[in-house]
């Protein structure tokens, strides 16, 4: 099970996991913090890239640079429009198959193997437990 604790602090908000990692959050007016929407986009990009990288490398095509930008616009106060993932890749020199392998793996990962992608694309039930 995945779990994080989110709480208000003296300086804003923080999310922590059981392994000691933390991410600072805010409304977007503060410097040095992520908004919740940015964290959602980061989770989507992170889920895709940490799955794509080892799969392409295992197939003998480790990219020299593998990065992505994940973008979306709010189309209503609390609704995002389409999310776009744009890969920024430097292919291994002399590896003619690397681009083909990357495209195939990235497509499969986004469609089938990235938990965050699937949660966003499919209906995920949210249960609210209040005191």
SEKOL-400557 format. One record per residue: residue number from 1; residue in three letters; x, y, z of N, C-alpha, C in turn. Coordinates in nm, 3 decimals. Example, Ala and Ser with C-alpha at 12.3 -4.5 7.8 and 13.67 -1.06 7.14 Angstrom:
% SEKOL-400557
  nr rest     n_X     n_Y     n_Z    ca_X    ca_Y    ca_Z     c_X     c_Y     c_Z
   1  ALA   1.319  -0.569   0.780   1.230  -0.450   0.780   1.320  -0.330   0.780
   2  SER   1.285  -0.225   0.708   1.367  -0.106   0.714   1.290   0.003   0.787
% end
This chain:
% SEKOL-400557
  nr rest     n_X     n_Y     n_Z    ca_X    ca_Y    ca_Z     c_X     c_Y     c_Z
   1  UNK   0.085  -0.118   0.000   0.000   0.000   0.000   0.089   0.124   0.000
   2  UNK   0.052   0.222  -0.078   0.121   0.351  -0.078   0.051   0.442   0.022
   3  UNK   0.131   0.521   0.095   0.073   0.608   0.196   0.164   0.729   0.217
   4  UNK   0.105   0.845   0.226   0.176   0.967   0.264   0.094   1.039   0.369
   5  UNK   0.162   1.117   0.450   0.092   1.202   0.547   0.111   1.346   0.501
   6  UNK   0.001   1.419   0.493   0.004   1.559   0.453  -0.045   1.642   0.571
   7  UNK   0.032   1.745   0.606  -0.009   1.827   0.719   0.032   1.972   0.702
   8  UNK  -0.040   2.056   0.771  -0.007   2.198   0.777   0.110   2.215   0.872
   9  UNK   0.203   2.303   0.836   0.318   2.335   0.921   0.318   2.485   0.947
  10  UNK   0.419   2.532   1.019   0.433   2.676   1.043   0.451   2.753   0.912
  11  UNK   0.515   2.689   0.813   0.550   2.757   0.688   0.458   2.725   0.571
  12  UNK   0.365   2.636   0.588   0.279   2.596   0.476   0.227   2.455   0.495
  13  UNK   0.261   2.369   0.400   0.215   2.230   0.403   0.329   2.139   0.362
  14  UNK   0.327   2.015   0.412   0.430   1.919   0.378   0.366   1.781   0.363
  15  UNK   0.418   1.703   0.268   0.380   1.563   0.252   0.503   1.480   0.287
  16  UNK   0.484   1.376   0.368   0.595   1.290   0.410   0.557   1.144   0.390
  17  UNK   0.659   1.064   0.356   0.636   0.920   0.351   0.709   0.853   0.466
  18  UNK   0.689   0.723   0.482   0.748   0.648   0.593   0.900   0.632   0.580
  19  UNK   0.956   0.663   0.462   1.099   0.649   0.440   1.174   0.779   0.466
  20  UNK   1.103   0.883   0.514   1.168   1.007   0.552   1.172   1.114   0.445
  21  UNK   1.118   1.087   0.328   1.117   1.189   0.222   1.004   1.288   0.249
  22  UNK   1.026   1.411   0.207   0.919   1.510   0.222   0.919   1.606   0.105
  23  UNK   0.800   1.657   0.076   0.779   1.753  -0.031   0.700   1.869   0.026
  24  UNK   0.751   1.990   0.004   0.682   2.110   0.050   0.578   2.152  -0.051
  25  UNK   0.461   2.193   0.001   0.351   2.232  -0.086   0.296   2.367  -0.045
  26  UNK   0.230   2.431  -0.140   0.164   2.557  -0.113   0.065   2.590  -0.224
  27  UNK   0.023   2.713  -0.225  -0.079   2.755  -0.321  -0.021   2.796  -0.455
  28  UNK   0.111   2.812  -0.462   0.175   2.857  -0.585   0.229   2.998  -0.574
  29  UNK   0.192   3.069  -0.469   0.242   3.204  -0.448   0.378   3.203  -0.379
  30  UNK   0.409   3.093  -0.308   0.532   3.084  -0.232   0.646   3.028  -0.319
  31  UNK   0.768   3.071  -0.290   0.885   3.017  -0.360   0.926   2.885  -0.295
  32  UNK   0.980   2.794  -0.376   1.037   2.672  -0.322   0.938   2.564  -0.285
  33  UNK   0.814   2.575  -0.333   0.714   2.473  -0.302   0.642   2.431  -0.431
  34  UNK   0.586   2.312  -0.426   0.502   2.263  -0.534   0.356   2.290  -0.501
  35  UNK   0.274   2.312  -0.603   0.130   2.311  -0.581   0.084   2.166  -0.590
  36  UNK  -0.033   2.134  -0.536  -0.083   1.997  -0.550  -0.096   1.953  -0.696
  37  UNK  -0.134   2.042  -0.786  -0.146   2.005  -0.928  -0.007   1.974  -0.985
  38  UNK   0.093   2.052  -0.949   0.229   2.023  -0.995   0.276   1.887  -0.944
  39  UNK   0.239   1.854  -0.822   0.275   1.722  -0.768   0.205   1.610  -0.844
  40  UNK   0.083   1.632  -0.884   0.011   1.535  -0.965   0.084   1.513  -1.098
  41  UNK   0.124   1.622  -1.161   0.197   1.612  -1.288   0.333   1.546  -1.267
  42  UNK   0.401   1.578  -1.156   0.529   1.515  -1.125   0.511   1.365  -1.101
  43  UNK   0.403   1.328  -1.034   0.376   1.186  -1.010   0.354   1.113  -1.142
  44  UNK   0.283   1.175  -1.233   0.259   1.114  -1.364   0.390   1.099  -1.441
  45  UNK   0.468   1.205  -1.446   0.597   1.198  -1.515   0.691   1.100  -1.448
  46  UNK   0.696   1.104  -1.316   0.783   1.013  -1.243   0.746   0.868  -1.264
  47  UNK   0.619   0.838  -1.260   0.573   0.701  -1.280   0.613   0.651  -1.419
  48  UNK   0.596   0.735  -1.519   0.632   0.695  -1.655   0.783   0.678  -1.670
  49  UNK   0.860   0.776  -1.625   1.005   0.772  -1.651   1.076   0.662  -1.572
  50  UNK   1.034   0.638  -1.447   1.101   0.533  -1.369   1.064   0.394  -1.419
  51  UNK   0.962   0.384  -1.500   0.925   0.256  -1.561   0.989   0.242  -1.699
  52  UNK   0.992   0.349  -1.776   1.050   0.346  -1.911   1.201   0.323  -1.907
  53  UNK   1.270   0.392  -1.817   1.418   0.387  -1.817   1.474   0.246  -1.803
  54  UNK   1.434   0.169  -1.702   1.493   0.035  -1.692   1.450  -0.058  -1.806
  55  UNK   1.330  -0.039  -1.858   1.284  -0.126  -1.966   1.361  -0.101  -2.096
  56  UNK   1.391   0.023  -2.127   1.471   0.050  -2.248   1.615   0.004  -2.226
  57  UNK   1.668   0.027  -2.106   1.806  -0.016  -2.076   1.819  -0.168  -2.082
  58  UNK   1.719  -0.240  -2.029   1.722  -0.386  -2.033   1.722  -0.439  -2.177
  59  UNK   1.666  -0.362  -2.267   1.663  -0.402  -2.408   1.788  -0.357  -2.482
  60  UNK   1.886  -0.303  -2.407   2.014  -0.264  -2.466   2.015  -0.125  -2.526
  61  UNK   1.920  -0.041  -2.488   1.910   0.092  -2.546   1.900   0.197  -2.435
  62  UNK   2.007   0.216  -2.358   2.006   0.316  -2.250   2.023   0.453  -2.313
  63  UNK   1.926   0.540  -2.290   1.930   0.674  -2.347   2.039   0.756  -2.280
  64  UNK   2.106   0.841  -2.356   2.208   0.929  -2.300   2.141   1.030  -2.208
  65  UNK   2.030   1.087  -2.254   1.949   1.177  -2.171   1.805   1.131  -2.183
  66  UNK   1.739   1.120  -2.071   1.598   1.082  -2.068   1.529   1.175  -1.970
  67  UNK   1.447   1.264  -2.022   1.374   1.360  -1.940   1.238   1.382  -2.005
  68  UNK   1.151   1.449  -1.933   1.019   1.480  -1.988   0.963   1.603  -1.921
  69  UNK   0.873   1.667  -1.991   0.795   1.777  -1.936   0.651   1.731  -1.936
  70  UNK   0.582   1.754  -1.826   0.441   1.715  -1.813   0.363   1.844  -1.790
  71  UNK   0.266   1.871  -1.878   0.192   1.997  -1.872   0.042   1.975  -1.882
  72  UNK  -0.031   2.064  -1.817  -0.177   2.068  -1.828  -0.223   2.207  -1.789
  73  UNK  -0.332   2.249  -1.846  -0.392   2.376  -1.808  -0.521   2.350  -1.734
  74  UNK  -0.549   2.437  -1.638  -0.678   2.430  -1.572  -0.780   2.488  -1.669
  75  UNK  -0.885   2.410  -1.697  -0.989   2.460  -1.787  -1.109   2.511  -1.709
  76  UNK  -1.113   2.477  -1.583  -1.212   2.530  -1.488  -1.140   2.545  -1.355
  77  UNK  -1.206   2.603  -1.258  -1.143   2.626  -1.128  -1.081   2.499  -1.070
  78  UNK  -1.148   2.388  -1.079  -1.096   2.264  -1.022  -1.097   2.150  -1.123
  79  UNK  -1.063   2.182  -1.249  -1.061   2.078  -1.352  -0.945   2.103  -1.448
  80  UNK  -0.868   1.996  -1.472  -0.759   2.004  -1.568  -0.806   1.965  -1.707
  81  UNK  -0.745   2.026  -1.806  -0.765   1.984  -1.944  -0.671   1.868  -1.972
  82  UNK  -0.656   1.834  -2.099  -0.567   1.722  -2.135  -0.425   1.743  -2.082
  83  UNK  -0.364   1.635  -2.040  -0.226   1.637  -1.991  -0.135   1.592  -2.106
  84  UNK  -0.027   1.666  -2.128   0.068   1.633  -2.235   0.202   1.598  -2.173
  85  UNK   0.254   1.482  -2.210   0.387   1.437  -2.169   0.478   1.451  -2.291
  86  UNK   0.582   1.533  -2.279   0.674   1.556  -2.390   0.811   1.504  -2.349
  87  UNK   0.858   1.402  -2.420   0.989   1.344  -2.390   1.099   1.433  -2.446
  88  UNK   1.210   1.441  -2.372   1.332   1.510  -2.413   1.442   1.404  -2.402
  89  UNK   1.487   1.355  -2.517   1.574   1.238  -2.519   1.696   1.264  -2.606
  90  UNK   1.810   1.216  -2.559   1.928   1.206  -2.646   1.955   1.058  -2.665
  91  UNK   1.947   1.015  -2.789   1.964   0.874  -2.820   2.111   0.835  -2.818
  92  UNK   2.140   0.708  -2.789   2.278   0.662  -2.794   2.332   0.673  -2.936
  93  UNK   2.453   0.723  -2.949   2.513   0.741  -3.082   2.529   0.606  -3.152
  94  UNK   2.487   0.601  -3.277   2.501   0.480  -3.357   2.399   0.372  -3.328
  95  UNK   2.300   0.401  -3.247   2.197   0.302  -3.211   2.069   0.337  -3.287
  96  UNK   2.055   0.279  -3.407   1.942   0.311  -3.494   1.808   0.262  -3.438
  97  UNK   1.809   0.159  -3.354   1.683   0.104  -3.301   1.635   0.174  -3.174
  98  UNK   1.719   0.256  -3.114   1.686   0.315  -2.983   1.556   0.395  -2.986
  99  UNK   1.537   0.477  -3.089   1.416   0.559  -3.097   1.292   0.472  -3.109
 100  UNK   1.301   0.368  -3.189   1.188   0.276  -3.207   1.154   0.204  -3.076
 101  UNK   1.256   0.158  -3.006   1.236   0.089  -2.878   1.176   0.185  -2.776
 102  UNK   1.230   0.307  -2.768   1.178   0.406  -2.675   1.031   0.434  -2.702
 103  UNK   0.994   0.456  -2.828   0.854   0.485  -2.861   0.763   0.370  -2.820
 104  UNK   0.802   0.248  -2.850   0.719   0.132  -2.818   0.706   0.114  -2.666
 105  UNK   0.817   0.125  -2.594   0.814   0.107  -2.449   0.734   0.218  -2.383
 106  UNK   0.761   0.343  -2.422   0.692   0.457  -2.360   0.541   0.449  -2.382
 107  UNK   0.500   0.410  -2.500   0.358   0.397  -2.530   0.293   0.290  -2.442
 108  UNK   0.359   0.174  -2.433   0.306   0.064  -2.350   0.301   0.102  -2.203
 109  UNK   0.406   0.166  -2.155   0.411   0.207  -2.015   0.296   0.301  -1.984
 110  UNK   0.278   0.405  -2.067   0.172   0.502  -2.041   0.035   0.437  -2.047
 111  UNK   0.013   0.347  -2.139  -0.118   0.284  -2.156  -0.148   0.177  -2.053
 112  UNK  -0.047   0.099  -2.012  -0.075  -0.021  -1.932  -0.004  -0.030  -1.798
 113  UNK   0.116   0.025  -1.785   0.200  -0.009  -1.670   0.223   0.104  -1.571
 114  UNK   0.189   0.226  -1.604   0.205   0.337  -1.511   0.079   0.347  -1.426
 115  UNK   0.091   0.320  -1.299  -0.023   0.322  -1.207  -0.088   0.460  -1.204
 116  UNK  -0.008   0.565  -1.206  -0.063   0.701  -1.200  -0.142   0.732  -1.327
 117  UNK  -0.090   0.694  -1.443  -0.163   0.714  -1.569  -0.298   0.643  -1.564
 118  UNK  -0.295   0.520  -1.519  -0.421   0.443  -1.514  -0.519   0.503  -1.415
 119  UNK  -0.470   0.551  -1.300  -0.558   0.612  -1.200  -0.622   0.738  -1.256
 120  UNK  -0.549   0.814  -1.334  -0.604   0.937  -1.393  -0.702   0.906  -1.507
 121  UNK  -0.669   0.808  -1.586  -0.750   0.775  -1.704  -0.878   0.699  -1.667
 122  UNK  -0.866   0.611  -1.570  -0.980   0.529  -1.529  -1.041   0.587  -1.402
 123  UNK  -1.159   0.547  -1.370  -1.222   0.594  -1.248  -1.158   0.525  -1.128
 124  UNK  -1.106   0.604  -1.037  -1.050   0.553  -0.913  -1.137   0.603  -0.798
 125  UNK  -1.189   0.513  -0.723  -1.275   0.550  -0.611  -1.193   0.618  -0.501
 126  UNK  -1.248   0.723  -0.446  -1.186   0.793  -0.334  -1.281   0.788  -0.217
 127  UNK  -1.233   0.733  -0.105  -1.313   0.723   0.017  -1.265   0.829   0.115
 128  UNK  -1.356   0.910   0.162  -1.324   1.017   0.257  -1.369   0.972   0.396
 129  UNK  -1.274   0.965   0.489  -1.304   0.926   0.626  -1.285   1.047   0.715
 130  UNK  -1.389   1.094   0.778  -1.386   1.212   0.864  -1.410   1.174   1.008
 131  UNK  -1.358   1.254   1.103  -1.381   1.222   1.246  -1.527   1.241   1.283
% end
